């Protein structure tokens, strides 16, 4: 006896379809679309600071 038939005989409602527990829209970059630009800006400022520090030594 299949599960659908058994549930029907017991008076239960049909099983709800499984939903994906992972949602792609909850990614960090999709939450904060300007985050990559901020990270790149911080990295460039760090590189400039490091180059200046290296050449003034």
DSSP file (Angstrom, degrees, kcal/mol; ACC not computed):
  #  RESIDUE AA STRUCTURE BP1 BP2  ACC     N-H-->O    O-->H-N    N-H-->O    O-->H-N    TCO  KAPPA ALPHA  PHI   PSI    X-CA   Y-CA   Z-CA
    1    1 A X              0   0    0      0, 0.0     2,-0.1     0, 0.0     0, 0.0   0.000 360.0 360.0 360.0 131.0    0.0    0.0    0.0
    2    2 A X     >  -     0   0    0      1,-0.1     4,-2.3     4,-0.0     5,-0.2  -0.305 360.0-113.6 -77.8 163.2    1.4    3.4   -1.0
    3    3 A X  H  > S+     0   0    0      1,-0.2     4,-2.8     2,-0.2     5,-0.2   0.881 114.6  54.6 -65.6 -38.2    1.8    6.3    1.4
    4    4 A X  H  > S+     0   0    0      1,-0.2     4,-2.0     2,-0.2    -1,-0.2   0.916 111.1  45.4 -62.9 -41.8   -0.8    8.4   -0.5
    5    5 A X  H  > S+     0   0    0      2,-0.2     4,-2.5     1,-0.2    -1,-0.2   0.907 112.9  50.8 -67.5 -41.5   -3.4    5.7   -0.2
    6    6 A X  H  X S+     0   0    0     -4,-2.3     4,-1.9     1,-0.2    -2,-0.2   0.910 110.6  48.5 -62.5 -43.0   -2.5    5.1    3.5
    7    7 A X  H  X>S+     0   0    0     -4,-2.8     5,-2.9     1,-0.2     4,-0.5   0.890 111.5  50.6 -65.0 -37.7   -2.8    8.8    4.3
    8    8 A X  H ><5S+     0   0    0     -4,-2.0     3,-0.8    -5,-0.2    -2,-0.2   0.907 110.0  49.7 -65.9 -41.8   -6.2    8.9    2.5
    9    9 A X  H 3<5S+     0   0    0     -4,-2.5    -1,-0.2     1,-0.2    -2,-0.2   0.838 111.3  49.1 -65.6 -32.7   -7.5    5.9    4.5
   10   10 A X  H 3<5S-     0   0    0     -4,-1.9    -1,-0.2    -5,-0.2    -2,-0.2   0.524 116.2-114.9 -85.0  -5.4   -6.4    7.4    7.7
   11   11 A X  T <<5 +     0   0    0     -3,-0.8     2,-0.2    -4,-0.5    -3,-0.2   0.714  66.7 143.4  80.6  20.8   -8.1   10.7    6.9
   12   12 A X      < -     0   0    0     -5,-2.9    -1,-0.3    -6,-0.2     2,-0.1  -0.592  53.5-108.0 -91.7 156.2   -4.9   12.7    6.7
   13   13 A X        -     0   0    0     -2,-0.2     3,-0.1     1,-0.1    -1,-0.1  -0.420  46.9 -86.4 -75.9 157.6   -4.2   15.5    4.3
   14   14 A X        -     0   0    0      1,-0.1    -1,-0.1    -2,-0.1     2,-0.1  -0.262  54.1 -91.7 -61.5 151.8   -1.7   14.9    1.4
   15   15 A X        -     0   0    0     -3,-0.1     2,-0.3     1,-0.1    -1,-0.1  -0.369  38.8-121.9 -64.8 140.6    1.9   15.5    2.2
   16   16 A X        -     0   0    0     -3,-0.1    -1,-0.1     1,-0.1     3,-0.1  -0.610  35.5-100.4 -80.2 145.3    3.1   19.0    1.4
   17   17 A X        -     0   0    0     -2,-0.3     2,-0.1     1,-0.1    -1,-0.1  -0.340  41.5-103.4 -66.1 146.9    6.0   19.1   -1.1
   18   18 A X        -     0   0    0     -3,-0.1     2,-0.3     1,-0.0    -1,-0.1  -0.446  33.6-147.4 -70.1 140.9    9.5   19.6    0.4
   19   19 A X        -     0   0    0     -2,-0.1     2,-0.2    -3,-0.1    -1,-0.0  -0.822  25.6 -99.8-106.8 150.6   10.9   23.1    0.1
   20   20 A X        -     0   0    0     -2,-0.3    -1,-0.0     1,-0.2     0, 0.0  -0.489  22.5-153.4 -67.9 132.9   14.6   23.8   -0.3
   21   21 A X  S    S+     0   0    0     -2,-0.2     2,-0.5     2,-0.0    -1,-0.2   0.719  78.0  74.0 -80.0 -21.0   16.1   24.9    3.0
   22   22 A X        -     0   0    0      2,-0.0     2,-0.5    -3,-0.0    -2,-0.1  -0.811  66.1-164.6 -96.7 131.6   18.8   26.9    1.3
   23   23 A X    >   -     0   0    0     -2,-0.5     3,-1.4     1,-0.1    -2,-0.0  -0.964  12.4-155.2-116.7 121.9   17.8   30.1   -0.3
   24   24 A X  G >  S+     0   0    0     -2,-0.5     3,-1.2     1,-0.3     6,-0.2   0.760  90.7  66.2 -67.6 -24.5   20.1   31.7   -2.8
   25   25 A X  G 3  S+     0   0    0      1,-0.3    -1,-0.3     5,-0.1    -2,-0.0   0.535  86.8  71.1 -77.7  -3.2   18.8   35.2   -2.1
   26   26 A X  G <  S+     0   0    0     -3,-1.4    -1,-0.3     4,-0.1    -2,-0.1   0.269  70.4 127.5 -94.7  12.6   20.1   35.2    1.4
   27   27 A X  S <> S-     0   0    0     -3,-1.2     4,-1.7     1,-0.1     5,-0.2  -0.268  70.4-117.7 -66.9 156.9   23.7   35.5    0.3
   28   28 A X  H  > S+     0   0    0      1,-0.2     4,-2.1     2,-0.2     7,-0.2   0.887 113.0  48.4 -64.7 -40.5   25.8   38.2    1.8
   29   29 A X  H  4 S+     0   0    0      1,-0.2    -1,-0.2     2,-0.2     6,-0.2   0.781 110.9  50.5 -75.1 -24.5   26.5   40.0   -1.5
   30   30 A X  H  4 S+     0   0    0     -6,-0.2     3,-0.4     1,-0.1    -1,-0.2   0.789 110.9  49.5 -80.9 -26.3   22.8   39.9   -2.4
   31   31 A X  H  < S+     0   0    0     -4,-1.7     2,-0.5     1,-0.3    -2,-0.2   0.912 125.9  26.9 -71.8 -42.8   21.8   41.4    0.9
   32   32 A X    ><  +     0   0    0     -4,-2.1     3,-1.7    -5,-0.2     4,-0.4  -0.814  69.3 179.6-122.2  87.8   24.4   44.1    0.6
   33   33 A X  T 3  S+     0   0    0     -2,-0.5     3,-0.3    -3,-0.4     4,-0.3   0.721  81.6  54.4 -66.5 -19.6   25.0   44.9   -3.1
   34   34 A X  T 3> S+     0   0    0      1,-0.2     4,-1.9     2,-0.1    -1,-0.3   0.507  81.9  93.4 -89.7  -2.8   27.6   47.6   -2.3
   35   35 A X  H <> S+     0   0    0     -3,-1.7     4,-2.6     1,-0.2     5,-0.2   0.884  80.1  53.8 -60.2 -42.7   29.7   45.4   -0.1
   36   36 A X  H  > S+     0   0    0     -4,-0.4     4,-2.3    -3,-0.3    -1,-0.2   0.903 109.3  49.4 -60.1 -38.0   32.1   44.2   -2.9
   37   37 A X  H  > S+     0   0    0     -4,-0.3     4,-2.2    -3,-0.2    -1,-0.2   0.887 111.4  48.9 -66.9 -38.3   32.9   47.9   -3.8
   38   38 A X  H  X S+     0   0    0     -4,-1.9     4,-2.4     2,-0.2    -2,-0.2   0.923 112.1  48.3 -66.3 -43.9   33.5   48.7   -0.2
   39   39 A X  H  X S+     0   0    0     -4,-2.6     4,-2.2     1,-0.2    -2,-0.2   0.903 112.1  48.6 -64.5 -40.9   35.9   45.7    0.2
   40   40 A X  H  X S+     0   0    0     -4,-2.3     4,-2.4    -5,-0.2    -1,-0.2   0.903 111.1  51.4 -64.9 -41.0   37.8   46.6   -3.0
   41   41 A X  H  X S+     0   0    0     -4,-2.2     4,-2.3     2,-0.2    -2,-0.2   0.913 110.3  47.8 -61.8 -43.8   38.1   50.2   -1.8
   42   42 A X  H  X S+     0   0    0     -4,-2.4     4,-2.2     1,-0.2    -1,-0.2   0.899 111.9  50.8 -64.0 -40.1   39.5   49.2    1.6
   43   43 A X  H  X S+     0   0    0     -4,-2.2     4,-2.3     2,-0.2    -2,-0.2   0.901 110.3  48.7 -64.9 -41.5   41.9   46.8   -0.2
   44   44 A X  H  X S+     0   0    0     -4,-2.4     4,-2.5     2,-0.2    -2,-0.2   0.911 110.8  50.3 -65.9 -42.2   43.2   49.5   -2.5
   45   45 A X  H  X S+     0   0    0     -4,-2.3     4,-2.5     1,-0.2    -1,-0.2   0.906 110.8  50.3 -61.8 -40.7   43.6   52.0    0.4
   46   46 A X  H  X S+     0   0    0     -4,-2.2     4,-2.5     2,-0.2    -2,-0.2   0.915 110.2  49.5 -63.2 -42.8   45.6   49.3    2.2
   47   47 A X  H  X S+     0   0    0     -4,-2.3     4,-2.5     2,-0.2    -2,-0.2   0.917 111.6  48.2 -63.8 -42.6   47.8   48.7   -0.8
   48   48 A X  H  X S+     0   0    0     -4,-2.5     4,-2.5     1,-0.2     5,-0.2   0.929 112.7  48.8 -62.2 -45.0   48.5   52.4   -1.3
   49   49 A X  H  X S+     0   0    0     -4,-2.5     4,-2.3     1,-0.2    -2,-0.2   0.895 112.0  49.2 -60.6 -41.1   49.3   52.7    2.4
   50   50 A X  H  X S+     0   0    0     -4,-2.5     4,-2.2     2,-0.2    -2,-0.2   0.894 111.0  49.0 -67.5 -40.7   51.6   49.7    2.2
   51   51 A X  H  X S+     0   0    0     -4,-2.5     4,-2.3     2,-0.2    -2,-0.2   0.919 112.4  48.1 -65.5 -43.3   53.5   51.0   -0.9
   52   52 A X  H  X S+     0   0    0     -4,-2.5     4,-1.4     1,-0.2    -2,-0.2   0.920 112.9  48.5 -62.8 -43.4   54.0   54.4    0.8
   53   53 A X  H  < S+     0   0    0     -4,-2.3     4,-0.3    -5,-0.2    -1,-0.2   0.868 111.2  51.1 -64.8 -36.6   55.2   52.8    3.9
   54   54 A X  H >< S+     0   0    0     -4,-2.2     3,-0.7     1,-0.2    -2,-0.2   0.914 112.9  43.8 -67.1 -43.1   57.6   50.6    2.0
   55   55 A X  H 3< S+     0   0    0     -4,-2.3    -1,-0.2     1,-0.2    -2,-0.2   0.667 109.0  56.3 -81.3 -15.8   59.2   53.4    0.0
   56   56 A X  T 3<        0   0    0     -4,-1.4    -1,-0.2     1,-0.2    -2,-0.2   0.457 360.0 360.0 -91.9  -0.3   59.6   55.8    2.9
   57   57 A X    <         0   0    0     -3,-0.7    -1,-0.2    -4,-0.3    -2,-0.1   0.475 360.0 360.0 -75.6 360.0   61.6   53.2    4.8
